[in-house]
């Protein structure tokens, strides 16, 4: 299974946060699953960190790499798809995740209920 982690899921995983749902934890930990984050998620976290809206580790890319989490680049096609999505979700970073999950056949790992409106599979984080 391919898992695409939302920003909060990534941060909870890296911090070994007990808030993360046990099923999601198990899926991320399962070596048979491919665990990914979007380059857009790295960007989103960096922006929110710089604005003081959240705490995130320095060297997020390196931390993800050490955790065995690969980064999916944003393509032009992803951008077009994200912009063409219905307005179920106003967050452009989350709309990008929907576009990328659709393209790569991933399950989104998130607590965000709005993802379900797009018809992509979601694993509760």
Buried (B, 14 or more C-beta within 10 A) or exposed (E): EEBBBBBBBBBBBBBEEEEBBEEBBEBBEEEEBBBBBBBBBBBBBEEBBEEEEEEBEEEBEEBBEEEEBEBBEBEEEBBEBBEEBEEBBEEEBBBBBBBBBBEBEBBBBBBBEBBEEBEBBBBEB
